[in-house]
């Protein structure tokens, strides 16, 4: 088995053993491990935004927090008698974060670079202000509380101990990591197309052909001046949407972005 083949079993084994190690086998240590696993899920989501697309967000915790509120509201509904396993509460958090990201992201991602970062900062301040205006949803300064042990659904594992909570959170974190990994693998075709497009611009200039026409000049029988560049042709031939005429500045920015993406560890 290759090194990558051992990664998943080794990760599962490490997650299973950690709460039983000396110093971590008490409730405090297991609670700390639980918070670390939750932070790892947050880091995975931030890596998808900044690490893969280059969009620096100062308001990424907004979606994390709104997902948390969606989870706590489902937990309160379960405390009130909703017949749903407590183990499925993180699904509500994921759905809440996804919905908030889809609604706010449809507006914020219309810009990129520094403008996007500033817009995300404004979104964070907007949601922070809304927490005091909507106490029914956010609970105001006191927040919202619920019990993970009070449920009318008898089936499923009970989350009555910190060890059970840790294992539940670790299992969902592992699912999230596998989903992120699968989404990255499914994007390999597009990344390869971008790599081919980037290579079309970073390659050395071709030698003067036998016709004697210098490179950059209209070749006999070639495309007329002003036609879409070879960059657009590479993108089109790779199966991506046909691009419009791309300026030199856009080409340079695309090549820089591609180089940064291709330099990421796999």
C-alpha positions as CSV (number, residue, x, y, z in Angstrom):
1,X,0.0,0.0,0.0
2,X,1.3,3.5,-0.9
3,X,2.0,6.2,1.6
4,X,-1.3,7.9,0.6
5,X,-3.2,4.7,1.1
6,X,-2.1,4.6,4.8
7,X,-3.2,8.2,5.4
8,X,-6.9,7.5,6.0
9,X,-6.4,4.5,8.3
10,X,-3.7,6.3,10.2
11,X,-5.9,9.4,10.7
12,X,-8.8,7.3,12.0
13,X,-6.5,5.4,14.4
14,X,-5.0,8.7,15.7
15,X,-8.4,10.2,16.2
16,X,-9.5,7.1,18.1
17,X,-6.4,7.0,20.4
18,X,-5.9,10.7,21.2
19,X,-8.6,11.0,23.9
20,X,-7.1,8.1,25.8
21,X,-3.6,9.5,26.0
22,X,-2.3,10.7,29.4
23,X,-3.2,14.3,29.8
24,X,-6.0,14.1,27.3
25,X,-8.0,11.3,29.0
26,X,-10.0,13.7,31.2
27,X,-13.0,15.8,30.3
28,X,-10.9,19.0,29.9
29,X,-8.5,17.3,27.5
30,X,-11.3,15.7,25.5
31,X,-13.1,19.1,25.4
32,X,-9.9,20.7,24.1
33,X,-9.6,18.0,21.4
34,X,-13.2,18.6,20.4
35,X,-12.5,22.3,19.9
36,X,-9.4,21.5,17.9
37,X,-11.3,19.2,15.6
38,X,-13.9,21.9,15.1
39,X,-11.2,24.4,14.3
40,X,-9.8,22.0,11.8
41,X,-13.1,22.0,9.9
42,X,-13.0,25.8,9.9
43,X,-9.5,25.6,8.5
44,X,-10.6,23.3,5.7
45,X,-13.4,25.6,4.6
46,X,-11.0,28.6,4.7
47,X,-8.5,26.7,2.6
48,X,-11.1,26.1,0.0
49,X,-11.8,29.8,-0.3
50,X,-8.3,31.3,0.1
51,X,-6.0,28.4,-0.6
52,X,-7.7,27.2,-3.7
53,X,-9.3,30.4,-5.2
54,X,-7.1,33.1,-3.7
55,X,-10.0,35.1,-2.3
56,X,-8.9,36.6,1.0
57,X,-11.9,36.9,3.4
58,X,-12.0,38.8,6.6
59,X,-15.6,37.7,7.3
60,X,-15.2,33.9,6.9
61,X,-16.2,33.3,10.5
62,X,-19.7,34.7,9.6
63,X,-20.7,31.5,7.9
64,X,-19.1,29.5,10.6
65,X,-21.1,31.3,13.2
66,X,-24.4,31.3,11.3
67,X,-24.0,27.5,10.9
68,X,-23.5,27.3,14.6
69,X,-26.7,29.2,15.3
70,X,-28.6,26.9,12.9
71,X,-27.2,23.9,14.8
72,X,-28.2,25.2,18.2
73,X,-31.7,26.0,17.0
74,X,-32.1,22.4,15.8
75,X,-30.8,21.2,19.1
76,X,-33.4,23.3,20.9
77,X,-36.1,21.9,18.7
78,X,-34.9,18.4,19.6
79,X,-35.1,19.4,23.3
80,X,-38.7,20.4,22.6
81,X,-39.6,17.0,21.2
82,X,-38.6,17.0,17.6
83,X,-37.8,13.3,16.8
84,X,-34.4,13.8,15.2
85,X,-31.2,12.1,16.4
86,X,-28.9,14.5,18.2
87,X,-26.1,13.1,16.1
88,X,-27.5,14.9,13.1
89,X,-27.2,18.4,14.6
90,X,-24.0,19.1,12.7
91,X,-25.9,18.6,9.4
92,X,-28.0,21.6,10.3
93,X,-24.9,23.6,10.9
94,X,-23.5,22.7,7.5
95,X,-26.8,23.5,5.8
96,X,-27.0,26.9,7.6
97,X,-23.4,27.8,6.6
98,X,-24.1,26.7,3.1
99,X,-27.2,28.7,2.8
100,X,-25.6,31.9,4.2
101,X,-22.6,31.4,1.9
102,X,-24.8,31.0,-1.1
103,X,-26.8,34.1,-0.3
104,X,-24.0,36.4,0.7
105,X,-21.5,34.9,-1.6
106,X,-23.7,35.7,-4.6
107,X,-23.1,39.4,-3.9
108,X,-19.6,39.4,-2.4
109,X,-17.9,37.3,-5.1
110,X,-18.8,39.8,-7.8
111,X,-15.5,41.4,-6.9
112,X,-12.1,40.0,-6.2
113,X,-8.8,40.9,-4.6
114,X,-8.7,43.8,-2.1
115,X,-12.3,44.8,-2.9
116,X,-13.6,41.3,-2.0
117,X,-11.6,41.4,1.3
118,X,-13.1,44.8,2.2
119,X,-16.6,43.6,1.3
120,X,-16.2,40.5,3.5
121,X,-15.1,42.7,6.3
122,X,-18.3,44.8,5.9
123,X,-20.4,41.6,5.8
124,X,-18.9,40.6,9.1
125,X,-19.7,43.9,10.7
126,X,-23.2,43.7,9.3
127,X,-23.9,40.3,10.8
128,X,-22.4,41.4,14.1
129,X,-24.8,44.4,14.2
130,X,-27.7,42.1,13.3
131,X,-27.1,39.9,16.4
132,X,-28.4,42.8,18.6
133,X,-31.3,43.6,16.3
134,X,-32.6,40.0,16.1
135,X,-32.5,38.7,19.6
136,X,-35.1,36.0,18.8
137,X,-32.6,34.3,16.5
138,X,-29.2,35.3,18.0
139,X,-30.2,35.5,21.7
140,X,-28.6,39.0,22.2
141,X,-25.7,39.3,24.6
142,X,-26.8,36.2,26.5
143,X,-26.7,33.9,23.5
144,X,-28.7,30.6,23.2
145,X,-28.4,27.5,25.2
146,X,-29.5,23.9,24.7
147,X,-28.9,20.5,26.1
148,X,-27.3,17.7,24.1
149,X,-28.7,15.0,26.4
150,X,-32.4,15.9,26.4
151,X,-34.0,14.2,23.4
152,X,-37.1,12.2,22.6
153,X,-35.3,10.1,20.0
154,X,-34.2,6.9,21.8
155,X,-32.3,5.4,18.9
156,X,-28.7,6.3,18.1
157,X,-25.7,6.9,20.3
158,X,-26.2,9.1,23.4
159,X,-24.0,12.2,23.7
160,X,-24.0,12.1,27.5
161,X,-20.2,12.1,27.9
162,X,-17.4,14.3,26.6
163,X,-15.8,11.3,25.0
164,X,-19.0,10.6,23.0
165,X,-19.1,14.2,21.9
166,X,-15.5,14.1,20.8
167,X,-16.0,10.9,18.7
168,X,-19.2,12.4,17.1
169,X,-17.4,15.6,16.2
170,X,-14.3,13.8,15.0
171,X,-16.5,11.5,12.7
172,X,-18.2,14.5,11.1
173,X,-14.8,16.3,10.7
174,X,-13.5,13.2,8.9
175,X,-16.5,13.3,6.6
176,X,-15.9,17.0,5.9
177,X,-12.3,16.3,5.1
178,X,-13.2,13.5,2.7
179,X,-15.8,15.7,1.0
180,X,-13.2,18.5,0.5
181,X,-10.6,16.0,-0.8
182,X,-13.2,14.6,-3.3
183,X,-14.1,18.1,-4.5
184,X,-10.5,18.9,-5.1
185,X,-10.0,15.7,-7.1
186,X,-13.0,16.4,-9.2
187,X,-11.6,19.8,-10.1
188,X,-8.4,18.3,-11.5
189,X,-9.7,18.5,-15.1
190,X,-10.2,22.2,-14.8
191,X,-6.9,22.7,-13.1
192,X,-5.1,20.8,-15.9
193,X,-6.8,23.0,-18.4
194,X,-5.6,26.1,-16.6
195,X,-2.1,24.5,-16.4
196,X,-2.1,24.1,-20.2
197,X,-3.3,27.6,-20.6
198,X,-0.7,29.0,-18.3
199,X,2.0,26.9,-20.1
200,X,1.0,28.5,-23.4
201,X,2.1,31.9,-22.0
202,X,5.1,31.0,-19.9
203,X,6.7,28.9,-22.7
204,X,9.7,30.4,-24.5
205,X,9.1,32.3,-27.7
206,X,9.1,30.1,-30.8
207,X,11.9,30.4,-33.3
208,X,11.4,32.4,-36.5
209,X,9.7,30.0,-38.9
210,X,11.0,29.1,-42.3
211,X,8.7,31.7,-43.9
212,X,10.8,34.4,-42.4
213,X,7.9,36.1,-40.6
214,X,8.9,37.1,-37.1
215,X,6.8,35.8,-34.2
216,X,3.9,38.1,-33.2
217,X,3.4,39.1,-36.8
218,X,0.3,37.8,-38.7
219,X,1.3,34.5,-40.2
220,X,0.2,33.5,-43.7
221,X,-3.1,31.8,-43.3
222,X,-3.2,32.5,-39.6
223,X,-5.9,34.3,-37.6
224,X,-6.3,38.0,-38.4
225,X,-5.1,40.6,-35.9
226,X,-7.6,41.2,-33.1
227,X,-8.9,37.7,-33.0
228,X,-9.1,35.8,-29.7
229,X,-5.7,34.8,-28.4
230,X,-4.2,31.4,-28.2
231,X,-5.0,31.5,-24.5
232,X,-8.7,31.6,-25.3
233,X,-8.2,28.8,-27.8
234,X,-6.5,26.6,-25.2
235,X,-9.3,27.2,-22.7
236,X,-11.9,26.3,-25.4
237,X,-10.1,23.2,-26.6
238,X,-9.8,22.0,-23.0
239,X,-13.6,21.9,-22.8
240,X,-14.1,25.1,-20.8
241,X,-16.4,27.9,-22.0
242,X,-15.0,29.9,-24.9
243,X,-13.3,33.0,-23.6
244,X,-13.6,36.5,-25.0
245,X,-10.6,38.6,-26.1
246,X,-8.3,38.7,-23.1
247,X,-6.1,41.7,-22.4
248,X,-2.4,41.4,-21.6
249,X,-3.1,42.4,-17.9
250,X,-5.7,39.7,-17.6
251,X,-3.2,37.2,-19.1
252,X,-0.5,38.1,-16.6
253,X,-2.9,38.0,-13.6
254,X,-4.2,34.6,-14.8
255,X,-0.7,33.2,-15.2
256,X,0.3,34.5,-11.7
257,X,-2.8,32.9,-10.2
258,X,-2.2,29.6,-12.0
259,X,1.4,29.5,-10.8
260,X,0.3,30.0,-7.2
261,X,-2.4,27.3,-7.5
262,X,0.0,24.8,-9.0
263,X,2.6,25.5,-6.3
264,X,0.2,24.3,-3.6
265,X,1.1,21.0,-2.0
266,X,-1.0,18.0,-3.0
